[in-house]
Amino acid sequence: MMSLRAISLMGLALLRTTTNAVPVSSAAATPGFQVWADPEFSGKFKHYTGIAFDQCYTFGADFPAGTPGGVSSIKADHLNECRIFPGNDNDALWVIGSYHDLGNPEVGWDDRAQSFKCTYCPTCNN
């Protein structure tokens, strides 16, 4: 029968080999977010790339909130989880994958988004 010390040493050896594995990092993904002014991924389009994870960006002049030119459909890039914000009221809509019509009554975000932030999501298969 193995001693408790031998089992502990084997556990440490196993832990040491698993922690030496190369970790998956956000370098494997690039932050990005796609935005359309109309439902069904149509109308004016902009693909926000060259951005950083965990930083807030405003749609500002591109898609003015509260107007027909505001954001109506959105898609997070592969391995991205993004949030859109309507302003400073602490409301947010999480985006993993896409929303083809933010005007859908179940969503209720048509032309509301003013800014967005994306984070790395290794389990997001969008």
N, CA, C and O atoms as a printed pandas DataFrame, in Angstrom:
     atom_number atom_name residue_name chain_id  residue_number  x_coord  y_coord  z_coord
0              1         N          MET        A               1    0.832   -1.172    0.000
1              2        CA          MET        A               1    0.000    0.000    0.000
2              3         C          MET        A               1    0.884    1.245    0.000
3              4         O          MET        A               1    1.854    1.327    0.754
4              5         N          MET        A               2    0.545    2.198   -0.840
5              6        CA          MET        A               2    1.331    3.421   -0.944
6              7         C          MET        A               2    1.138    4.297    0.282
7              8         O          MET        A               2    0.061    4.373    0.874
8              9         N          SER        A               3    2.216    4.942    0.625
9             10        CA          SER        A               3    2.108    5.860    1.762
10            11         C          SER        A               3    1.451    7.154    1.308
11            12         O          SER        A               3    1.417    7.470    0.118
12            13         N          LEU        A               4    0.937    7.888    2.269
13            14        CA          LEU        A               4    0.301    9.176    1.980
14            15         C          LEU        A               4    1.301   10.147    1.381
15            16         O          LEU        A               4    0.949   10.957    0.524
16            17         N          ARG        A               5    2.563   10.067    1.835
17            18        CA          ARG        A               5    3.607   10.958    1.316
18            19         C          ARG        A               5    3.852   10.681   -0.169
19            20         O          ARG        A               5    3.985   11.620   -0.953
20            21         N          ALA        A               6    3.913    9.419   -0.564
21            22        CA          ALA        A               6    4.137    9.057   -1.966
22            23         C          ALA        A               6    2.987    9.535   -2.839
23            24         O          ALA        A               6    3.211   10.024   -3.946
24            25         N          ILE        A               7    1.778    9.399   -2.358
25            26        CA          ILE        A               7    0.615    9.872   -3.117
26            27         C          ILE        A               7    0.666   11.386   -3.255
27            28         O          ILE        A               7    0.353   11.916   -4.321
28            29         N          SER        A               8    1.052   12.085   -2.205
29            30        CA          SER        A               8    1.157   13.546   -2.253
30            31         C          SER        A               8    2.206   13.980   -3.258
31            32         O          SER        A               8    1.987   14.923   -4.019
32            33         N          LEU        A               9    3.358   13.293   -3.268
33            34        CA          LEU        A               9    4.419   13.635   -4.214
34            35         C          LEU        A               9    3.972   13.383   -5.651
35            36         O          LEU        A               9    4.296   14.166   -6.545
36            37         N          MET        A              10    3.239   12.309   -5.881
37            38        CA          MET        A              10    2.719   12.041   -7.224
38            39         C          MET        A              10    1.739   13.133   -7.635
39            40         O          MET        A              10    1.742   13.565   -8.787
40            41         N          GLY        A              11    0.906   13.579   -6.712
41            42        CA          GLY        A              11   -0.041   14.655   -6.998
42            43         C          GLY        A              11    0.672   15.942   -7.347
43            44         O          GLY        A              11    0.269   16.644   -8.274
44            45         N          LEU        A              12    1.740   16.265   -6.609
45            46        CA          LEU        A              12    2.525   17.467   -6.912
46            47         C          LEU        A              12    3.176   17.366   -8.282
47            48         O          LEU        A              12    3.208   18.346   -9.026
48            49         N          ALA        A              13    3.699   16.187   -8.626
49            50        CA          ALA        A              13    4.318   16.002   -9.938
50            51         C          ALA        A              13    3.295   16.196  -11.046
51            52         O          ALA        A              13    3.589   16.828  -12.061
52            53         N          LEU        A              14    2.099   15.659  -10.859
53            54        CA          LEU        A              14    1.043   15.827  -11.851
54            55         C          LEU        A              14    0.648   17.289  -11.970
55            56         O          LEU        A              14    0.485   17.797  -13.080
56            57         N          LEU        A              15    0.492   17.969  -10.851
57            58        CA          LEU        A              15    0.139   19.388  -10.863
58            59         C          LEU        A              15    1.209   20.203  -11.563
59            60         O          LEU        A              15    0.901   21.115  -12.331
60            61         N          ARG        A              16    2.466   19.877  -11.299
61            62        CA          ARG        A              16    3.572   20.610  -11.906
62            63         C          ARG        A              16    3.564   20.448  -13.427
63            64         O          ARG        A              16    3.820   21.418  -14.140
64            65         N          THR        A              17    3.280   19.254  -13.938
65            66        CA          THR        A              17    3.266   19.054  -15.389
66            67         C          THR        A              17    2.066   19.736  -16.030
67            68         O          THR        A              17    2.165   20.210  -17.162
68            69         N          THR        A              18    0.939   19.794  -15.337
69            70        CA          THR        A              18   -0.217   20.450  -15.943
70            71         C          THR        A              18   -0.087   21.960  -15.907
71            72         O          THR        A              18   -0.619   22.636  -16.787
72            73         N          THR        A              19    0.605   22.513  -14.919
73            74        CA          THR        A              19    0.740   23.966  -14.867
74            75         C          THR        A              19    1.804   24.468  -15.827
75            76         O          THR        A              19    1.860   25.667  -16.101
76            77         N          ASN        A              20    2.652   23.584  -16.347
77            78        CA          ASN        A              20    3.657   23.997  -17.317
78            79         C          ASN        A              20    3.103   24.054  -18.734
79            80         O          ASN        A              20    3.799   24.492  -19.651
80            81         N          ALA        A              21    1.877   23.625  -18.925
81            82        CA          ALA        A              21    1.268   23.677  -20.252
82            83         C          ALA        A              21    1.100   25.129  -20.675
83            84         O          ALA        A              21    0.922   26.013  -19.837
84            85         N          VAL        A              22    1.157   25.364  -21.958
85            86        CA          VAL        A              22    0.997   26.719  -22.474
86            87         C          VAL        A              22   -0.454   27.147  -22.303
87            88         O          VAL        A              22   -1.348   26.482  -22.827
88            89         N          PRO        A              23   -0.715   28.235  -21.586
89            90        CA          PRO        A              23   -2.098   28.666  -21.373
90            91         C          PRO        A              23   -2.689   29.299  -22.625
91            92         O          PRO        A              23   -1.981   29.910  -23.425
92            93         N          VAL        A              24   -3.978   29.143  -22.776
93            94        CA          VAL        A              24   -4.682   29.828  -23.855
94            95         C          VAL        A              24   -4.872   31.266  -23.403
95            96         O          VAL        A              24   -5.323   31.512  -22.284
96            97         N          SER        A              25   -4.542   32.194  -24.243
97            98        CA          SER        A              25   -4.658   33.595  -23.842
98            99         C          SER        A              25   -5.473   34.371  -24.856
99           100         O          SER        A              25   -5.838   33.862  -25.916
100          101         N          SER        A              26   -5.747   35.611  -24.503
101          102        CA          SER        A              26   -6.518   36.455  -25.403
102          103         C          SER        A              26   -5.738   36.781  -26.668
103          104         O          SER        A              26   -6.307   37.322  -27.617
104          105         N          ALA        A              27   -4.435   36.462  -26.701
105          106        CA          ALA        A              27   -3.662   36.678  -27.919
106          107         C          ALA        A              27   -4.167   35.785  -29.050
107          108         O          ALA        A              27   -3.914   36.064  -30.222
108          109         N          ALA        A              28   -4.883   34.710  -28.701
109          110        CA          ALA        A              28   -5.432   33.811  -29.707
110          111         C          ALA        A              28   -6.635   34.423  -30.408
111          112         O          ALA        A              28   -7.057   33.935  -31.457
112          113         N          ALA        A              29   -7.182   35.471  -29.848
113          114        CA          ALA        A              29   -8.356   36.134  -30.417
114          115         C          ALA        A              29   -8.069   37.617  -30.558
115          116         O          ALA        A              29   -7.274   38.189  -29.811
116          117         N          THR        A              30   -8.721   38.220  -31.516
117          118        CA          THR        A              30   -8.597   39.667  -31.657
118          119         C          THR        A              30   -9.940   40.295  -31.340
119          120         O          THR        A              30  -10.979   39.791  -31.764
120          121         N          PRO        A              31   -9.928   41.392  -30.597
121          122        CA          PRO        A              31  -11.190   42.038  -30.266
122          123         C          PRO        A              31  -11.832   42.641  -31.508
123          124         O          PRO        A              31  -11.157   43.249  -32.339
124          125         N          GLY        A              32  -13.131   42.466  -31.621
125          126        CA          GLY        A              32  -13.843   43.033  -32.751
126          127         C          GLY        A              32  -15.346   42.955  -32.577
127          128         O          GLY        A              32  -15.873   42.077  -31.895
128          129         N          PHE        A              33  -16.020   43.900  -33.214
129          130        CA          PHE        A              33  -17.462   44.023  -33.066
130          131         C          PHE        A              33  -18.020   44.599  -34.359
131          132         O          PHE        A              33  -17.491   45.581  -34.878
132          133         N          GLN        A              34  -19.092   43.994  -34.889
133          134        CA          GLN        A              34  -19.694   44.436  -36.145
134          135         C          GLN        A              34  -21.058   45.057  -35.871
135          136         O          GLN        A              34  -21.845   44.535  -35.082
136          137         N          VAL        A              35  -21.322   46.173  -36.532
137          138        CA          VAL        A              35  -22.530   46.957  -36.253
138          139         C          VAL        A              35  -23.199   47.367  -37.563
139          140         O          VAL        A              35  -22.531   47.765  -38.517
140          141         N          TRP        A              36  -24.532   47.263  -37.595
141          142        CA          TRP        A              36  -25.333   47.694  -38.738
142          143         C          TRP        A              36  -26.415   48.660  -38.266
143          144         O          TRP        A              36  -26.897   48.563  -37.137
144          145         N          ALA        A              37  -26.785   49.583  -39.132
145          146        CA          ALA        A              37  -27.828   50.561  -38.798
146          147         C          ALA        A              37  -29.233   50.001  -38.983
147          148         O          ALA        A              37  -30.188   50.531  -38.416
148          149         N          ASP        A              38  -29.370   48.939  -39.767
149          150        CA          ASP        A              38  -30.690   48.369  -40.039
150          151         C          ASP        A              38  -30.758   46.924  -39.546
151          152         O          ASP        A              38  -29.727   46.273  -39.376
152          153         N          PRO        A              39  -31.980   46.421  -39.314
153          154        CA          PRO        A              39  -32.141   45.017  -38.918
154          155         C          PRO        A              39  -31.656   44.071  -40.013
155          156         O          PRO        A              39  -31.461   44.468  -41.161
156          157         N          GLU        A              40  -31.471   42.828  -39.632
157          158        CA          GLU        A              40  -31.071   41.760  -40.556
158          159         C          GLU        A              40  -29.704   42.015  -41.186
159          160         O          GLU        A              40  -29.466   41.631  -42.331
160          161         N          PHE        A              41  -28.808   42.661  -40.444
161          162        CA          PHE        A              41  -27.437   42.904  -40.884
162          163         C          PHE        A              41  -27.383   43.639  -42.222
163          164         O          PHE        A              41  -26.676   43.234  -43.145
164          165         N          SER        A              42  -28.139   44.717  -42.302
165          166        CA          SER        A              42  -28.172   45.498  -43.544
166          167         C          SER        A              42  -28.005   46.986  -43.224
167          168         O          SER        A              42  -27.985   47.398  -42.064
168          169         N          GLY        A              43  -27.887   47.759  -44.275
169          170        CA          GLY        A              43  -27.716   49.199  -44.116
170          171         C          GLY        A              43  -26.272   49.556  -43.817
171          172         O          GLY        A              43  -25.357   48.773  -44.072
172          173         N          LYS        A              44  -26.083   50.736  -43.279
173          174        CA          LYS        A              44  -24.745   51.211  -42.941
174          175         C          LYS        A              44  -24.062   50.194  -42.036
175          176         O          LYS        A              44  -24.679   49.650  -41.120
176          177         N          PHE        A              45  -22.771   49.940  -42.303
177          178        CA          PHE        A              45  -22.030   48.905  -41.585
178          179         C          PHE        A              45  -20.673   49.430  -41.140
179          180         O          PHE        A              45  -20.037   50.222  -41.835
180          181         N          LYS        A              46  -20.247   48.979  -39.980
181          182        CA          LYS        A              46  -18.877   49.254  -39.538
182          183         C          LYS        A              46  -18.390   48.069  -38.717
183          184         O          LYS        A              46  -19.095   47.554  -37.849
184          185         N          HIS        A              47  -17.160   47.650  -39.018
185          186        CA          HIS        A              47  -16.510   46.580  -38.260
186          187         C          HIS        A              47  -15.436   47.239  -37.400
187          188         O          HIS        A              47  -14.435   47.738  -37.915
188          189         N          TYR        A              48  -15.652   47.237  -36.098
189          190        CA          TYR        A              48  -14.702   47.845  -35.174
190          191         C          TYR        A              48  -13.591   46.832  -34.889
191          192         O          TYR        A              48  -13.806   45.850  -34.178
192          193         N          THR        A              49  -12.407   47.077  -35.448
193          194        CA          THR        A              49  -11.234   46.241  -35.224
194          195         C          THR        A              49  -10.104   47.150  -34.760
195          196         O          THR        A              49  -10.257   48.372  -34.733
196          197         N          GLY        A              50   -8.990   46.567  -34.401
197          198        CA          GLY        A              50   -7.883   47.375  -33.907
198          199         C          GLY        A              50   -8.213   48.014  -32.567
199          200         O          GLY        A              50   -7.666   49.058  -32.210
200          201         N          ILE        A              51   -9.103   47.383  -31.840
201          202        CA          ILE        A              51   -9.509   47.877  -30.528
202          203         C          ILE        A              51   -8.875   46.978  -29.464
203          204         O          ILE        A              51   -8.260   45.966  -29.799
204          205         N          ALA        A              52   -9.017   47.329  -28.223
205          206        CA          ALA        A              52   -8.460   46.532  -27.127
206          207         C          ALA        A              52   -9.583   45.873  -26.335
207          208         O          ALA        A              52  -10.675   46.426  -26.206
208          209         N          PHE        A              53   -9.304   44.695  -25.810
209          210        CA          PHE        A              53  -10.255   44.057  -24.912
210          211         C          PHE        A              53  -10.421   44.911  -23.656
211          212         O          PHE        A              53   -9.492   45.595  -23.227
212          213         N          ASP        A              54  -11.609   44.858  -23.081
213          214        CA          ASP        A              54  -11.921   45.501  -21.799
214          215         C          ASP        A              54  -11.807   47.022  -21.818
215          216         O          ASP        A              54  -11.554   47.634  -20.780
216          217         N          GLN        A              55  -11.987   47.630  -22.963
217          218        CA          GLN        A              55  -12.030   49.085  -23.066
218          219         C          GLN        A              55  -13.361   49.478  -23.673
219          220         O          GLN        A              55  -13.870   48.792  -24.560
220          221         N          CYS        A              56  -13.920   50.565  -23.207
221          222        CA          CYS        A              56  -15.213   51.022  -23.703
222          223         C          CYS        A              56  -15.009   51.946  -24.906
223          224         O          CYS        A              56  -14.159   52.836  -24.878
224          225         N          TYR        A              57  -15.788   51.728  -25.950
225          226        CA          TYR        A              57  -15.728   52.543  -27.163
226          227         C          TYR        A              57  -17.119   53.083  -27.453
227          228         O          TYR        A              57  -18.117   52.403  -27.215
228          229         N          THR        A              58  -17.182   54.280  -27.955
229          230        CA          THR        A              58  -18.467   54.889  -28.274
230          231         C          THR        A              58  -18.762   54.761  -29.766
231          232         O          THR        A              58  -17.857   54.813  -30.600
232          233         N          PHE        A              59  -20.044   54.592  -30.086
233          234        CA          PHE        A              59  -20.461   54.567  -31.490
234          235         C          PHE        A              59  -20.514   55.983  -32.037
235          236         O          PHE        A              59  -20.382   56.206  -33.240
236          237         N          GLY        A              60  -20.711   56.945  -31.123
237          238        CA          GLY        A              60  -20.667   58.360  -31.431
238          239         C          GLY        A              60  -21.244   58.765  -32.763
239          240         O          GLY        A              60  -22.434   58.596  -33.029
240          241         N          ALA        A              61  -20.387   59.299  -33.583
241          242        CA          ALA        A              61  -20.806   59.856  -34.869
242          243         C          ALA        A              61  -21.221   58.784  -35.875
243          244         O          ALA        A              61  -21.954   59.082  -36.818
244          245         N          ASP        A              62  -20.771   57.551  -35.693
245          246        CA          ASP        A              62  -21.080   56.498  -36.667
246          247         C          ASP        A              62  -22.539   56.052  -36.632
247          248         O          ASP        A              62  -23.163   55.872  -37.678
248          249         N          PHE        A              63  -23.077   55.875  -35.436
249          250        CA          PHE        A              63  -24.444   55.375  -35.261
250          251         C          PHE        A              63  -25.111   56.151  -34.124
251          252         O          PHE        A              63  -25.153   55.668  -32.993
252          253         N          PRO        A              64  -25.630   57.343  -34.410
253          254        CA          PRO        A              64  -26.203   58.174  -33.340
254          255         C          PRO        A              64  -27.428   57.527  -32.685
255          256         O          PRO        A              64  -28.401   57.182  -33.355
256          257         N          ALA        A              65  -27.354   57.373  -31.366
257          258        CA          ALA        A              65  -28.459   56.767  -30.608
258          259         C          ALA        A              65  -29.702   57.634  -30.693
259          260         O          ALA        A              65  -29.623   58.858  -30.792
260          261         N          GLY        A              66  -30.849   56.973  -30.652
261          262        CA          GLY        A              66  -32.122   57.688  -30.670
262          263         C          GLY        A              66  -32.543   58.185  -32.035
263          264         O          GLY        A              66  -33.502   58.949  -32.143
264          265         N          THR        A              67  -31.842   57.766  -33.084
265          266        CA          THR        A              67  -32.191   58.163  -34.451
266          267         C          THR        A              67  -32.348   56.901  -35.298
267          268         O          THR        A              67  -31.899   55.829  -34.893
268          269         N          PRO        A              68  -32.984   57.016  -36.477
269          270        CA          PRO        A              68  -33.094   55.850  -37.358
270          271         C          PRO        A              68  -31.728   55.316  -37.811
271          272         O          PRO        A              68  -31.638   54.181  -38.279
272          273         N          GLY        A              69  -30.683   56.109  -37.679
273          274        CA          GLY        A              69  -29.336   55.664  -38.046
274          275         C          GLY        A              69  -28.599   54.989  -36.914
275          276         O          GLY        A              69  -27.411   54.691  -37.039
276          277         N          GLY        A              70  -29.289   54.741  -35.801
277          278        CA          GLY        A              70  -28.667   54.079  -34.649
278          279         C          GLY        A              70  -28.455   52.595  -34.901
279          280         O          GLY        A              70  -28.798   52.081  -35.966
280          281         N          VAL        A              71  -27.898   51.921  -33.933
281          282        CA          VAL        A              71  -27.562   50.500  -34.042
282          283         C          VAL        A              71  -28.823   49.638  -34.025
283          284         O          VAL        A              71  -29.638   49.732  -33.107
284          285         N          SER        A              72  -28.975   48.783  -35.066
285          286        CA          SER        A              72  -30.150   47.903  -35.146
286          287         C          SER        A              72  -29.817   46.422  -35.225
287          288         O          SER        A              72  -30.676   45.590  -34.933
288          289         N          SER        A              73  -28.590   46.065  -35.613
289          290        CA          SER        A              73  -28.149   44.672  -35.571
290          291         C          SER        A              73  -26.646   44.648  -35.291
291          292         O          SER        A              73  -25.905   45.531  -35.721
292          293         N          ILE        A              74  -26.216   43.619  -34.561
293          294        CA          ILE        A              74  -24.841   43.568  -34.078
294          295         C          ILE        A              74  -24.325   42.133  -34.065
295          296         O          ILE        A              74  -25.095   41.174  -34.006
296          297         N          LYS        A              75  -22.991   42.015  -34.124
297          298        CA          LYS        A              75  -22.364   40.692  -34.054
298          299         C          LYS        A              75  -21.004   40.823  -33.392
299          300         O          LYS        A              75  -20.180   41.641  -33.801
300          301         N          ALA        A              76  -20.772   40.013  -32.367
301          302        CA          ALA        A              76  -19.458   39.946  -31.727
302          303         C          ALA        A              76  -18.559   39.036  -32.560
303          304         O          ALA        A              76  -19.012   38.006  -33.058
304          305         N          ASP        A              77  -17.296   39.407  -32.712
305          306        CA          ASP        A              77  -16.356   38.574  -33.448
306          307         C          ASP        A              77  -16.074   37.276  -32.685
307          308         O          ASP        A              77  -16.414   37.142  -31.510
308          309         N          HIS        A              78  -15.449   36.331  -33.376
309          310        CA          HIS        A              78  -15.106   35.019  -32.809
310          311         C          HIS        A              78  -14.305   35.179  -31.515
311          312         O          HIS        A              78  -13.368   35.975  -31.458
312          313         N          LEU        A              79  -14.668   34.430  -30.489
313          314        CA          LEU        A              79  -14.039   34.439  -29.169
314          315         C          LEU        A              79  -14.193   35.771  -28.439
315          316         O          LEU        A              79  -13.389   36.105  -27.568
316          317         N          ASN        A              80  -15.218   36.522  -28.792
317          318        CA          ASN        A              80  -15.516   37.788  -28.125
318          319         C          ASN        A              80  -16.865   37.704  -27.435
319          320         O          ASN        A              80  -17.802   37.084  -27.940
320          321         N          GLU        A              81  -16.946   38.320  -26.307
321          322        CA          GLU        A              81  -18.200   38.528  -25.594
322          323         C          GLU        A              81  -18.272   40.038  -25.398
323          324         O          GLU        A              81  -17.404   40.625  -24.752
324          325         N          CYS        A              82  -19.291   40.660  -25.946
325          326        CA          CYS        A              82  -19.360   42.116  -25.900
326          327         C          CYS        A              82  -20.610   42.575  -25.156
327          328         O          CYS        A              82  -21.581   41.830  -25.024
328          329         N          ARG        A              83  -20.569   43.785  -24.685
329          330        CA          ARG        A              83  -21.731   44.414  -24.056
330          331         C          ARG        A              83  -21.952   45.749  -24.737
331          332         O          ARG        A              83  -21.003   46.461  -25.065
332          333         N          ILE        A              84  -23.221   46.079  -24.946
333          334        CA          ILE        A              84  -23.545   47.415  -25.434
334          335         C          ILE        A              84  -24.253   48.156  -24.311
335          336         O          ILE        A              84  -24.945   47.565  -23.482
336          337         N          PHE        A              85  -24.059   49.459  -24.310
337          338        CA          PHE        A              85  -24.603   50.316  -23.259
338          339         C          PHE        A              85  -25.388   51.462  -23.881
339          340         O          PHE        A              85  -24.987   51.993  -24.917
340          341         N          PRO        A              86  -26.512   51.854  -23.258
341          342        CA          PRO        A              86  -27.295   52.964  -23.793
342          343         C          PRO        A              86  -26.844   54.323  -23.267
343          344         O          PRO        A              86  -27.339   55.351  -23.729
344          345         N          GLY        A              87  -25.951   54.350  -22.349
345          346        CA          GLY        A              87  -25.510   55.610  -21.737
346          347         C          GLY        A              87  -25.002   55.340  -20.346
347          348         O          GLY        A              87  -24.294   54.361  -20.110
348          349         N          ASN        A              88  -25.359   56.199  -19.434
349          350        CA          ASN        A              88  -24.829   56.090  -18.079
350          351         C          ASN        A              88  -25.816   55.525  -17.075
351          352         O          ASN        A              88  -25.652   55.756  -15.877
352          353         N          ASP        A              89  -26.819   54.805  -17.504
353          354        CA          ASP        A              89  -27.828   54.312  -16.564
354          355         C          ASP        A              89  -27.569   52.878  -16.099
355          356         O          ASP        A              89  -28.477   52.220  -15.591
356          357         N          ASN        A              90  -26.343   52.391  -16.268
357          358        CA          ASN        A              90  -25.929   51.058  -15.814
358          359         C          ASN        A              90  -26.712   49.917  -16.455
359          360         O          ASN        A              90  -26.711   48.806  -15.926
360          361         N          ASP        A              91  -27.362   50.158  -17.552
361          362        CA          ASP        A              91  -28.049   49.112  -18.300
362          363         C          ASP        A              91  -27.049   48.546  -19.309
363          364         O          ASP        A              91  -26.155   49.263  -19.758
364          365         N          ALA        A              92  -27.189   47.287  -19.663
365          366        CA          ALA        A              92  -26.292   46.686  -20.652
366          367         C          ALA        A              92  -26.971   45.490  -21.298
367          368         O          ALA        A              92  -27.814   44.834  -20.687
368          369         N          LEU        A              93  -26.594   45.215  -22.542
369          370        CA          LEU        A              93  -27.055   44.024  -23.254
370          371         C          LEU        A              93  -25.816   43.212  -23.608
371          372         O          LEU        A              93  -24.915   43.714  -24.280
372          373         N          TRP        A              94  -25.767   41.962  -23.160
373          374        CA          TRP        A              94  -24.645   41.071  -23.455
374          375         C          TRP        A              94  -24.807   40.503  -24.856
375          376         O          TRP        A              94  -25.904   40.109  -25.254
376          377         N          VAL        A              95  -23.708   40.466  -25.601
377          378        CA          VAL        A              95  -23.726   39.956  -26.968
378          379         C          VAL        A              95  -22.690   38.844  -27.100
379          380         O          VAL        A              95  -21.484   39.093  -27.086
380          381         N          ILE        A              96  -23.177   37.627  -27.228
381          382        CA          ILE        A              96  -22.336   36.488  -27.580
382          383         C          ILE        A              96  -22.983   35.945  -28.844
383          384         O          ILE        A              96  -24.092   35.412  -28.801
384          385         N          GLY        A              97  -22.302   36.079  -29.949
385          386        CA          GLY        A              97  -22.929   35.748  -31.222
386          387         C          GLY        A              97  -23.477   37.016  -31.839
387          388         O          GLY        A              97  -22.726   37.953  -32.108
388          389         N          SER        A              98  -24.800   37.054  -32.069
389          390        CA          SER        A              98  -25.354   38.222  -32.751
390          391         C          SER        A              98  -26.815   38.449  -32.391
391          392         O          SER        A              98  -27.495   37.570  -31.862
392          393         N          TYR        A              99  -27.270   39.654  -32.694
393          394        CA          TYR        A              99  -28.687   40.017  -32.649
394          395         C          TYR        A              99  -29.024   40.582  -34.021
395          396         O          TYR        A              99  -28.463   41.600  -34.427
396          397         N          HIS        A             100  -29.938   39.929  -34.742
397          398        CA          HIS        A             100  -30.266   40.377  -36.094
398          399         C          HIS        A             100  -31.286   41.504  -36.091
399          400         O          HIS        A             100  -31.428   42.198  -37.098
400          401         N          ASP        A             101  -32.002   41.707  -34.988
401          402        CA          ASP        A             101  -32.997   42.782  -34.934
402          403         C          ASP        A             101  -33.154   43.268  -33.495
403          404         O          ASP        A             101  -33.902   42.684  -32.710
404          405         N          LEU        A             102  -32.450   44.330  -33.162
405          406        CA          LEU        A             102  -32.536   44.885  -31.810
406          407         C          LEU        A             102  -33.888   45.533  -31.545
407          408         O          LEU        A             102  -34.211   45.839  -30.397
408          409         N          GLY        A             103  -34.684   45.745  -32.595
409          410        CA          GLY        A             103  -36.018   46.315  -32.440
410          411         C          GLY        A             103  -37.067   45.292  -32.038
411          412         O          GLY        A             103  -38.198   45.663  -31.722
412          413         N          ASN        A             104  -36.717   44.016  -32.043
413          414        CA          ASN        A             104  -37.638   42.972  -31.613
414          415         C          ASN        A             104  -38.104   43.300  -30.193
415          416         O          ASN        A             104  -37.276   43.589  -29.329
416          417         N          PRO        A             105  -39.420   43.260  -29.938
417          418        CA          PRO        A             105  -39.925   43.601  -28.601
418          419         C          PRO        A             105  -39.300   42.784  -27.468
419          420         O          PRO        A             105  -39.222   43.263  -26.337
420          421         N          GLU        A             106  -38.853   41.559  -27.756
421          422        CA          GLU        A             106  -38.203   40.755  -26.722
422          423         C          GLU        A             106  -36.817   41.285  -26.369
423          424         O          GLU        A             106  -36.297   40.994  -25.291
424          425         N          VAL        A             107  -36.219   42.057  -27.266
425          426        CA          VAL        A             107  -34.894   42.627  -27.031
426          427         C          VAL        A             107  -35.033   44.089  -26.605
427          428         O          VAL        A             107  -34.525   44.483  -25.555
428          429         N          GLY        A             108  -35.718   44.889  -27.418
429          430        CA          GLY        A             108  -36.003   46.280  -27.086
430          431         C          GLY        A             108  -34.808   47.218  -27.041
431          432         O          GLY        A             108  -34.770   48.131  -26.217
432          433         N          TRP        A             109  -33.831   47.006  -27.915
433          434        CA          TRP        A             109  -32.632   47.838  -27.905
434          435         C          TRP        A             109  -32.423   48.608  -29.212
435          436         O          TRP        A             109  -31.331   49.136  -29.424
436          437         N          ASP        A             110  -33.397   48.693  -30.074
437          438        CA          ASP        A             110  -33.220   49.370  -31.357
438          439         C          ASP        A             110  -32.839   50.830  -31.155
439          440         O          ASP        A             110  -33.519   51.562  -30.435
440          441         N          ASP        A             111  -31.760   51.249  -31.786
441          442        CA          ASP        A             111  -31.275   52.637  -31.781
442          443         C          ASP        A             111  -30.935   53.154  -30.382
443          444         O          ASP        A             111  -30.877   54.367  -30.183
444          445         N          ARG        A             112  -30.708   52.267  -29.411
445          446        CA          ARG        A             112  -30.388   52.698  -28.045
446          447         C          ARG        A             112  -28.896   52.703  -27.736
447          448         O          ARG        A             112  -28.437   53.514  -26.931
448          449         N          ALA        A             113  -28.137   51.816  -28.360
449          450        CA          ALA        A             113  -26.729   51.640  -27.993
450          451         C          ALA        A             113  -25.911   52.890  -28.279
451          452         O          ALA        A             113  -26.019   53.497  -29.345
452          453         N          GLN        A             114  -25.091   53.260  -27.303
453          454        CA          GLN        A             114  -24.196   54.402  -27.461
454          455         C          GLN        A             114  -22.729   54.003  -27.365
455          456         O          GLN        A             114  -21.854   54.717  -27.855
456          457         N          SER        A             115  -22.460   52.857  -26.731
457          458        CA          SER        A             115  -21.078   52.416  -26.583
458          459         C          SER        A             115  -21.032   50.896  -26.425
459          460         O          SER        A             115  -22.058   50.244  -26.234
460          461         N          PHE        A             116  -19.813   50.348  -26.510
461          462        CA          PHE        A             116  -19.635   48.907  -26.358
462          463         C          PHE        A             116  -18.280   48.603  -25.737
463          464         O          PHE        A             116  -17.365   49.426  -25.740
464          465         N          LYS        A             117  -18.188   47.382  -25.201
465          466        CA          LYS        A             117  -16.940   46.868  -24.637
466          467         C          LYS        A             117  -16.908   45.371  -24.910
467          468         O          LYS        A             117  -17.910   44.682  -24.718
468          469         N          CYS        A             118  -15.762   44.865  -25.356
469          470        CA          CYS        A             118  -15.621   43.436  -25.626
470          471         C          CYS        A             118  -14.578   42.821  -24.697
471          472         O          CYS        A             118  -13.594   43.467  -24.338
472          473         N          THR        A             119  -14.806   41.577  -24.315
473          474        CA          THR        A             119  -13.848   40.830  -23.515
474          475         C          THR        A             119  -13.567   39.500  -24.200
475          476         O          THR        A             119  -14.370   39.005  -24.991
476          477         N          TYR        A             120  -12.422   38.941  -23.881
477          478        CA          TYR        A             120  -12.032   37.647  -24.426
478          479         C          TYR        A             120  -12.891   36.559  -23.802
479          480         O          TYR        A             120  -13.084   36.531  -22.586
480          481         N          CYS        A             121  -13.403   35.670  -24.630
481          482        CA          CYS        A             121  -14.274   34.599  -24.149
482          483         C          CYS        A             121  -13.845   33.289  -24.816
483          484         O          CYS        A             121  -14.311   32.980  -25.912
484          485         N          PRO        A             122  -12.966   32.515  -24.172
485          486        CA          PRO        A             122  -12.459   31.296  -24.802
486          487         C          PRO        A             122  -13.526   30.249  -25.071
487          488         O          PRO        A             122  -13.312   29.360  -25.896
488          489         N          THR        A             123  -14.662   30.325  -24.404
489          490        CA          THR        A             123  -15.728   29.347  -24.617
490          491         C          THR        A             123  -16.789   29.831  -25.600
491          492         O          THR        A             123  -17.728   29.098  -25.908
492          493         N          CYS        A             124  -16.647   31.053  -26.093
493          494        CA          CYS        A             124  -17.622   31.596  -27.053
494          495         C          CYS        A             124  -17.269   31.101  -28.448
495          496         O          CYS        A             124  -16.164   31.349  -28.930
496          497         N          ASN        A             125  -18.168   30.424  -29.086
497          498        CA          ASN        A             125  -17.937   29.866  -30.415
498          499         C          ASN        A             125  -18.643   30.662  -31.495
499          500         O          ASN        A             125  -19.090   30.079  -32.483
500          501         N          ASN        A             126  -18.758   31.955  -31.344
501          502        CA          ASN        A             126  -19.474   32.788  -32.310
502          503         C          ASN        A             126  -18.648   33.035  -33.536
503          504         O          ASN        A             126  -19.098   33.719  -34.455
